[in-house]
Amino acid sequence: VCNMMTVSELHRRYHDSTGIAFSSMYPGCIADTPLFREKRPWFRKAFPWFMKYVTGGYVGMEEAGERLAQVVDDPECTKSDVYWSWNGGAQQVGRWSPDGKPRGAGGSGGEIFENAQSDAVRDRETAAKMWELSAKAVGLTDKDKPKAAESS
């Protein structure tokens, strides 16, 4: 949520003055990455299988990378302050399609769409506070901040 709030705050502070599109994305459940390296061995083996064959929500690292590249390069993705997703936002149990790939539940394949941001992400007061606390935590001073920030 904090990453998405940061992206929305970047949009609010800098989009109008720079024209940069700030967006976040959910590439899908990439279940076989080192993200789960601290989990028990049985979980590291079972979770990708479960996501592939039970929920259909599995997305491989290559496809996740392709989705990131799409958000960066696709003319459809030039809108700022957007949360991009694929395949219906995991609102359903996955199913196998005729081409042999899992579909549904935010899994492999599907078309990109503009997903709704949660109320927590859209909370401007909390986002601004998080921004200021983050700047303070990394030692960012007012003189370090781009001039565009002063207009907000």
C-alpha positions in Angstrom: 0.0 0.0 0.0 2.8 2.4 0.8 4.4 1.9 -2.6 1.1 2.7 -4.3 0.6 5.7 -2.0 4.1 6.9 -3.0 3.2 6.6 -6.7 0.0 8.5 -6.2 1.8 11.2 -4.2 4.4 11.5 -7.0 1.5 11.9 -9.5 -0.1 14.6 -7.3 3.2 16.5 -6.7 4.9 16.2 -10.1 2.7 15.0 -13.0 1.2 18.4 -14.0 4.6 20.1 -14.0 6.6 17.3 -15.7 4.2 15.3 -17.8 5.6 12.1 -16.3 3.0 9.3 -15.9 3.3 7.7 -12.5 1.5 4.4 -12.1 1.6 1.2 -10.2 0.9 -2.4 -11.3 0.1 -5.8 -10.0 1.9 -8.3 -12.3 0.2 -11.3 -10.8 1.3 -13.9 -8.3 5.0 -14.7 -9.1 5.1 -17.7 -6.8 8.5 -19.1 -7.7 10.8 -16.1 -6.9 13.2 -15.7 -4.0 10.4 -13.7 -2.3 9.5 -17.0 -0.5 13.1 -18.1 0.3 12.4 -17.8 4.0 9.4 -20.1 3.9 9.6 -23.8 4.7 10.7 -26.0 1.8 7.3 -27.7 1.5 5.7 -24.3 1.1 8.2 -23.2 -1.6 7.3 -26.3 -3.5 3.5 -26.4 -2.9 2.7 -22.7 -3.3 3.7 -22.4 -7.0 1.9 -25.7 -7.8 -1.2 -24.4 -6.0 -1.2 -21.1 -7.8 -0.7 -22.8 -11.2 -3.1 -25.7 -10.9 -5.7 -24.7 -8.3 -6.2 -21.0 -8.5 -4.8 -20.3 -12.0 -3.3 -17.1 -10.4 0.3 -18.1 -11.2 2.4 -15.7 -13.4 6.0 -16.6 -14.3 8.9 -14.1 -14.0 9.2 -13.7 -17.7 5.5 -12.8 -18.1 5.7 -10.4 -15.1 8.6 -8.7 -16.8 6.6 -8.4 -20.0 3.8 -6.8 -18.1 6.2 -4.3 -16.6 7.5 -3.5 -20.1 3.9 -3.1 -21.3 3.2 -0.5 -18.6 6.4 1.4 -19.5 6.0 1.3 -23.3 2.4 0.7 -24.3 0.6 3.8 -25.6 -2.5 2.5 -23.7 -0.6 3.0 -20.4 0.2 6.7 -20.6 -2.5 7.8 -18.1 -1.0 8.8 -14.7 -2.1 7.8 -11.2 -3.4 4.4 -12.4 -3.1 0.9 -10.9 -2.7 -1.5 -13.8 -3.8 -5.1 -13.5 -4.6 -8.0 -15.8 -7.4 -10.6 -16.0 -10.1 -9.4 -13.7 -8.4 -8.5 -10.5 -8.4 -12.1 -9.0 -12.2 -12.1 -8.5 -12.6 -15.7 -9.6 -11.1 -19.1 -9.4 -8.7 -19.9 -12.2 -9.5 -22.2 -15.0 -7.5 -23.9 -17.8 -8.2 -22.4 -21.2 -8.1 -24.4 -24.5 -4.5 -23.2 -25.2 -3.4 -24.9 -22.0 -2.7 -21.8 -19.9 -4.4 -21.0 -16.6 -6.8 -18.0 -16.9 -8.6 -16.0 -14.3 -7.7 -14.9 -10.7 -5.1 -12.4 -12.0 -3.1 -15.3 -13.5 -1.3 -15.8 -16.7 -2.5 -14.2 -19.9 -5.4 -11.7 -20.0 -5.7 -8.1 -21.0 -4.5 -5.1 -19.1 -7.0 -2.9 -17.4 -7.2 0.1 -15.1 -7.9 -1.3 -11.6 -9.5 0.6 -8.8 -7.1 1.8 -6.1 -8.1 0.9 -2.5 -9.4 3.5 -0.1 -6.1 3.3 1.8 -4.2 4.1 -1.3 -6.5 7.1 -2.1 -6.2 8.6 1.4 -4.4 11.8 0.5 -3.8 12.9 4.1 -2.1 9.7 5.0 -0.1 9.7 1.7 1.2 13.2 2.3 2.2 12.3 5.9 3.9 9.1 4.6 5.7 11.2 2.0 7.0 13.7 4.6 8.1 10.9 7.0 9.9 9.1 4.2 11.7 12.2 3.1 12.7 12.9 6.7 13.9 9.2 7.1 16.2 9.5 4.2 17.4 13.0 5.0 15.8 14.8 2.1 15.6 18.5 2.8 13.4 21.2 1.1 16.4 22.3 -1.0 16.8 18.7 -2.3 13.2 18.6 -3.5 12.4 19.5 -7.1 10.8 22.9 -7.6 7.7 21.2 -9.0 6.8 20.1 -5.5 6.4 23.7 -4.3 3.4 24.2 -6.6 1.3 21.6 -4.8 
